Amino acid sequence: MSFDGNGNYTVPPGTAAVTGTAIDSAKYNAFWADLQTALSKALLRDGQSAALANIPMGGYKLTGLAAGSVAGDSVRWEQLEAVANAALLKTGGTVTGTLGVGSTAPSFKFVVANADGVGLEVDPVTGVNSGVSVQSYNRTAVAYTSLTCLGLDFRVFTGSSPAERLRIDSSGNIGISLTPTVGIRTHVRGSGTGSGTWSLFSSNSATTKTFGVRDDGAIDTGRAAASPYDLTTAVAANMVVQSDGFLYRSTSSARYKKNIEPYTKSMSDFMKLRAVSFVGAAMKGVEGNFVGLVAEEVHAAGFPEFVQYDSDGQPDGVHYSSMIAVAIKGLQDQQRVIDDLTKRVEKLENKA
């Protein structure tokens, strides 16, 4: 048979007819037998015969294919694309079993493997709170990070034995190192109870501290250019920390007062008070000698209106600013006495 290695057919030599020459039946029959064999090996366009070996396409492609519908059919490009999209869950397709990228034996629904271990897992959770868990591993296949959508919650787990570090619930409440609390938009649990750890800490681009809440309750407003310490003013202090831990603005307007009456105690009553000098015993951040009153003595002298009490009802501080009003009243009383004495002296002098 005269097929060359490229599939081209060549008429057998010596079979060409010559004018005026008798036809040799042996050559004639051999030619038609060879041609019959060649045609029998050809693929027919009506599909009567099947290929007997692999058919190299030589860089060309099959075009105009019908869509495959049963096992063993060839498929069109768009069918392959649709299957790939479905496998990647882009079009809502369903993938049975497991899918591994870089892994021949994925243990979860979807696994992305790095060189030596598991890189990413997507693990659907079944039940009422169904969701998706995405878990990453290091090269030794130890889990370190997990993102979980459980029901309507979003959760983040970290650590070699993953523990929940962050949760955003369905109401948008955020819990850091604890379950979000109803009514609290952002709730942070510190890592300790002492002065060495912070529940909240912020700094600017120059790494200068701008605000911090320490785990022992201390609040630091930093020393950036516009920090509260550096924003100075001549206005009198108007903030106070009450025993409930809240900050309050101290005011003196009649809008914030009721039952306004003249103060009846006199300077003679204040003679019971004792001015003292002292050194702070538990005053953090300040040193030196101080002058003032003792809250317990002010309370015992009968001036509870000038005492600040703690949550247990014990004397805790003195409202020094309120005592200025008493000093003003004392000056007024003394001035009246001075005026009266001045008038009496003038009368005595006139009689003389």
C-alpha positions in Angstrom: 0.0 0.0 0.0 1.5 3.3 -1.1 0.7 5.6 2.0 3.8 7.6 3.1 4.5 8.6 6.7 2.5 11.8 6.3 -0.7 10.0 5.2 -0.3 10.9 1.5 -1.5 8.2 -1.1 0.7 7.5 -4.1 -0.3 5.3 -7.1 1.8 2.1 -7.2 4.5 2.3 -9.8 3.9 0.6 -13.2 0.2 1.0 -13.1 -0.2 4.0 -15.3 -1.9 3.4 -18.6 0.1 4.0 -21.9 -1.7 4.8 -25.2 -1.5 1.9 -27.6 -0.4 -0.5 -25.0 -2.5 -3.4 -23.9 -3.8 -3.3 -20.3 -2.0 -5.8 -18.0 -4.7 -7.4 -15.9 -2.3 -8.2 -13.1 -1.2 -4.6 -12.8 -4.7 -3.3 -13.3 -6.1 -5.5 -10.5 -3.2 -4.8 -8.2 -3.9 -1.0 -8.5 -7.5 -1.3 -7.7 -6.8 -3.6 -4.8 -4.4 -1.1 -3.3 -6.9 1.7 -3.8 -9.6 -0.3 -2.2 -7.4 -0.9 0.9 -6.5 2.8 1.1 -10.2 3.9 0.9 -11.2 1.3 3.5 -8.8 3.0 6.0 -10.2 6.5 5.3 -12.6 8.2 7.8 -16.0 8.8 6.2 -17.8 12.0 6.8 -21.1 10.1 7.4 -19.5 8.2 10.4 -19.7 4.7 8.9 -16.2 3.8 10.1 -14.2 4.4 13.2 -10.5 5.4 13.6 -8.1 2.5 13.9 -5.4 4.6 15.8 -4.8 8.0 17.4 -5.1 10.8 14.9 -2.5 13.6 15.4 -4.0 17.0 14.6 -0.7 18.7 13.7 -1.5 21.8 15.6 -5.1 22.1 14.2 -8.3 21.9 16.1 -11.7 20.2 15.7 -14.4 22.8 15.0 -18.2 22.7 14.7 -18.5 19.9 17.3 -22.0 19.1 18.7 -22.4 19.4 22.5 -21.5 16.2 24.2 -24.3 14.6 26.1 -23.3 11.1 27.3 -20.1 9.4 28.5 -17.6 9.0 25.7 -18.7 12.0 23.8 -16.4 14.9 22.9 -17.3 18.2 24.5 -17.3 21.7 23.2 -15.1 24.5 24.7 -18.1 26.2 26.4 -19.0 22.9 28.0 -15.5 22.6 29.5 -15.7 26.2 30.7 -19.1 25.6 32.3 -17.8 22.5 34.1 -14.7 24.4 35.4 -16.9 27.3 36.6 -19.2 24.9 38.4 -16.3 23.1 40.0 -15.0 26.4 41.3 -18.5 27.2 42.6 -18.8 30.3 40.3 -22.2 29.3 38.8 -23.7 27.4 41.6 -22.6 24.1 40.4 -22.2 21.1 42.7 -18.9 19.3 43.3 -19.1 15.9 44.8 -16.2 14.5 46.7 -13.1 16.7 47.3 -11.2 19.1 45.1 -7.4 19.5 45.6 -5.1 22.2 44.1 -1.5 20.9 44.5 -2.8 18.0 46.6 -3.6 14.5 45.3 -5.4 13.4 48.5 -7.4 16.4 49.9 -9.0 15.7 53.2 -11.6 18.6 53.0 -13.9 19.8 50.3 -11.4 22.2 48.8 -7.6 22.1 49.6 -4.8 24.3 48.3 -1.4 22.8 49.1 1.9 24.4 49.3 5.2 22.6 48.8 5.2 20.6 52.1 1.8 21.0 53.7 -1.8 22.1 53.5 -2.3 25.8 52.4 -6.0 26.4 52.5 -9.2 24.5 53.4 -12.8 25.2 52.9 -14.9 23.0 55.2 -18.7 23.3 55.0 -20.4 23.0 58.4 -23.7 21.1 58.5 -26.6 21.7 60.8 -28.7 24.7 61.9 -25.7 27.1 61.9 -24.3 25.9 58.6 -21.6 28.0 57.0 -18.1 27.8 55.5 -14.8 27.5 57.4 -11.6 28.5 55.6 -8.6 27.2 57.4 -4.9 27.8 56.5 -1.9 25.6 57.5 1.8 26.1 57.6 4.3 23.9 55.8 4.3 21.3 58.6 0.5 21.0 58.2 -0.2 22.7 61.5 -3.3 24.9 61.5 -2.7 28.6 62.4 -5.5 30.6 60.9 -9.2 29.9 60.4 -12.0 32.1 59.0 -15.5 30.8 59.8 -18.9 32.0 58.6 -21.1 30.2 61.1 -24.7 31.0 60.5 -24.8 34.8 60.3 -21.5 35.2 62.3 -18.0 35.8 61.0 -15.2 34.4 63.1 -11.4 34.4 63.1 -9.4 31.7 64.8 -5.6 31.7 65.1 -2.9 29.7 66.8 -1.5 26.2 66.6 -4.5 25.0 68.5 -6.9 27.6 66.9 -8.8 29.7 69.4 -11.4 32.3 68.5 -9.9 35.8 68.4 -12.5 37.9 66.6 -16.3 37.6 66.0 -18.7 39.9 64.2 -22.3 38.8 64.9 -25.4 39.2 62.7 -26.1 42.6 64.4 -22.7 44.0 63.5 -21.4 43.8 67.1 -17.7 43.1 67.3 -16.0 41.0 70.0 -12.2 40.7 70.1 -11.1 37.7 72.2 -14.7 37.3 73.4 -18.2 36.8 72.2 -19.8 40.1 71.2 -22.0 41.6 73.8 -25.6 42.8 73.0 -25.7 46.6 73.2 -21.9 47.0 72.8 -20.8 47.7 69.2 -17.1 46.9 69.9 -16.0 44.8 73.0 -12.3 44.1 73.6 -11.0 41.7 76.2 -7.4 42.4 77.2 -4.7 39.7 77.5 -4.0 40.5 81.2 -4.9 42.5 84.2 -1.7 44.4 84.9 0.2 47.4 83.6 2.2 45.4 81.1 -0.6 44.8 78.6 -3.1 47.0 76.7 -6.6 46.4 75.6 -6.5 49.3 73.2 -3.5 51.1 71.7 -3.2 53.6 68.8 -0.3 55.5 67.3 0.1 57.8 64.3 2.3 57.2 61.3 5.4 58.4 63.2 4.7 55.6 65.9 3.8 58.3 68.5 1.2 57.0 70.9 -2.1 58.8 70.5 -4.4 56.8 72.9 -4.3 53.7 75.0 -6.3 51.8 77.5 -4.2 49.6 79.7 -5.5 46.3 81.2 -5.2 47.7 84.7 -7.6 50.5 83.8 -5.1 53.3 83.2 -5.9 55.6 80.3 -3.1 57.2 78.3 -3.8 60.1 75.9 -0.3 60.2 74.6 1.9 63.1 73.8 1.3 63.8 70.1 1.3 67.4 69.0 -2.4 67.9 69.7 -2.7 65.6 72.7 -4.9 66.8 75.6 -1.8 67.5 77.7 -0.4 69.8 75.0 -3.7 71.6 74.2 -3.4 74.1 77.0 -6.0 76.7 78.1 -6.6 79.2 80.8 -10.1 77.9 81.4 -10.6 76.3 84.8 -10.6 72.5 85.1 -14.1 71.2 84.4 -13.7 67.4 84.3 -14.0 64.9 87.2 -13.8 61.1 87.5 -16.6 59.8 89.7 -16.5 56.6 91.7 -18.5 54.8 89.0 -15.4 55.3 86.7 -17.2 57.7 84.3 -15.8 61.1 83.2 -18.1 64.0 83.9 -18.0 67.7 83.0 -18.2 69.9 86.0 -20.5 72.9 85.5 -21.8 75.9 87.5 -24.7 77.2 85.4 -28.1 77.7 86.9 -29.4 75.5 84.1 -27.9 72.5 85.9 -29.0 73.5 89.4 -32.2 73.3 91.4 -33.2 74.2 95.0 -30.8 77.1 95.0 -30.5 78.7 98.5 -28.0 80.8 100.4 -25.3 78.8 102.2 -25.8 79.2 105.9 -22.5 77.9 107.4 -20.0 80.5 108.5 -16.3 80.9 108.6 -16.4 79.9 112.3 -17.6 76.5 111.2 -14.6 76.1 109.0 -12.2 76.8 111.8 -12.7 73.1 112.7 -10.9 72.1 109.5 -7.2 71.3 109.6 -4.8 72.3 106.8 -2.0 69.7 106.4 1.0 69.0 104.2 1.7 65.5 103.1 3.5 63.2 100.7 1.4 61.0 98.4 1.4 57.4 99.4 -0.3 55.8 96.4 -0.3 58.6 93.9 1.2 57.2 90.6 3.0 59.5 88.2 3.5 62.3 90.7 6.0 63.0 93.4 6.7 65.7 96.1 5.0 67.4 99.0 1.4 68.5 98.8 -0.9 70.8 100.9 -4.6 70.2 101.4 -7.3 68.7 103.6 -8.1 65.2 104.7 -11.4 64.0 103.3 -12.2 62.0 106.5 -11.7 65.1 108.6 -13.9 67.2 106.4 -16.6 64.6 106.6 -16.3 64.4 110.4 -16.5 68.2 110.7 -19.9 68.1 109.2 -19.2 69.2 105.6 -20.3 66.2 103.5 -21.1 68.6 100.6 -17.4 69.1 100.1 -16.5 65.4 100.2 -16.3 63.0 97.3 -17.2 59.4 98.3 -16.1 56.1 96.7 -18.4 53.3 95.6 -18.4 51.9 99.2 -19.5 55.3 100.6 -16.1 56.1 102.2 -14.6 59.6 102.0 -12.3 59.6 99.0 -11.7 63.2 97.9 -12.4 66.9 98.6 -14.2 69.3 96.3 -11.7 72.1 96.7 -13.3 74.2 93.9 -16.6 74.2 95.8 -15.0 75.6 98.9 -14.1 78.7 97.0 -17.7 79.8 97.4 -17.4 79.5 101.2 -14.2 81.6 101.1 -16.1 84.3 99.1 -18.9 84.2 101.7 -16.4 84.5 104.5 -14.8 87.5 102.9 -18.2 89.1 102.5 -19.0 88.4 106.2 -15.7 89.8 107.3 -16.2 92.9 105.1 -19.5 93.6 106.7 -17.8 93.4 110.1 -15.1 95.7 108.9 -17.6 98.1 107.5 -19.6 98.1 110.8 -16.4 98.6 112.9 -15.3 101.5 110.6 -18.6 103.3 111.1 -18.4 102.9 114.9 -14.8 104.3 114.9 -15.9 107.2 112.8 -18.7 108.0 115.3 -16.2 107.8 118.3 -13.8 110.1 116.5 -16.5 112.6 115.7 -17.6 112.8 119.4 -14.0 113.5 120.4 
